[in-house]
Amino acid sequence: MPKVTIENLDDFGRGIAHIKNKVVFVENALPEEEVEIEIINDKKSFSEAKVTKYLKFSKNRVESICPYFDACGGCNLLHLEFLNTLIFKQNKIKNLLKKHKLNYDKELEIVKNDNPVYYRNKVSLKIENGHLGYYEENTHKLLEIKECLMAKRSINEVIKNYKLLHLENAKLTIRSNYNDEILIIIEANAKEYNIELAKLKEKIKLVGIIYNNKTIYGENFFYERVNGKLFKVSYNSFFQINESITSKLFALIENNIDKDSTVLDLYSGVGTLGIVASSKAKTVYSIEIIKNAVLNGITNAKLNQKTNIKFMLGDVAKLVDKVNLAFDTIIVDPPRKGLDKKTREFILKKLPSKIIYVSCNPNTLMRDLKELESIYEISDYKILDMFSYTYHVESFCVLKRK
């Protein structure tokens, strides 16, 4: 077996080593560790490997608190102490800014998650032959679990009692709100179901069950509360998965909205960021592609007594160049693919004085920042630890016109 010394971590939290000048990415290996490895995927320009034996451990390695860490792959950084996971994310963004030659000379602040375990308010699991779990990393092999340390305890109550659903093969999504109320979303080939509803309601605060997009019990939505604001969230509408970080994100949004400004909010979901912005803005215009989310947004504006926000239903990529509105601030919270070409062109045509960019994918964020840098400069960049113990990074970025 080849023996290597781990030099650094890549953007996915894998160890980086070299064999005869060829890069090798090593799962579950930390800088300064000496390991024997087995090559599991040999490409022309790089190889991927797993550790067969640890010869020297890193001083930063800790024992994972999750019994499924070695196989699951969902939480890549559980072998690091929490503070070191934040340093990893900070270095990741520093390196990406440097790689793309983007100028930001301030300290990169990290907004910490107050609850780095039991924080996720949504999980999606698989049930195969009556067994529940996640797929092992890069496979379709089921890893059966009894608990997920990243999911809220209310969600874990469903996991512990999933057999009351009597599902043989299905995709199971569980959502929980601020009050630990539960929505269960089931996708299955079987047309018939046999859920022990009375027993399930004894275990959890069950709001609704949706089976193959049909509500078979209760409601197909719940209410979420953040920073004193109330939001109706349908079962298929997007909402941030981390309550602690969402609270801090909302505060950042509000602090960066100028009084009496006009705001265009793209990819608006159920209207969360636009409603937060409307507390200071004169007018907010929001665009969202999912009908239920737009309907939620209209309701949410009424719930929060906001009369200065308007919603438009449609694909941002198709609608944005038809927007004939005067605005000085734009908020974008796009999917992982980032801003589409038309939206970037639209921004460079309209030239708002401020852009607030919330991103779950730093690679597409860097691409977009690079295209905008001729007109805009980065005035603030914060790293949000939305997805604790994973390599994923949420970014909050404010751009101002030069």
Secondary structure, DSSP 8 states (H G I E B T S, - for coil): --EEE--EE-TTS-EEEEETTEEEEETT--TT-EEEEEEEEE-SSEEEEEEEEEEE--TTB---S-TTHHHH-SSTTTTB-HHHHHHHHHHHHHHHHHHTT----S--EEE--S-SSS-BSEEEEEEETTEEEEE-TTS--EEE-S--TTB-HHHHHHHHTGGGG--SSEEEEEEE-TT-EEEEEEEES-S-----HHHHHHHSEEEEEEETTEEEEE-SEEEEEETTEEEEEETTS---SBHHHHHHHHHHHHHTS-TT-EEEEES-TTSHHHHHHTTT-SEEEEEES-HHHHHHHHHHHHHTT--SEEEEES-HHHHGGG-----SEEEE---TT-S-HHHHHHHHHH--SEEEEEES-HHHHHHHHHHHTTTEEEEEEEEE-SSTTSS--EEEEEEEE-
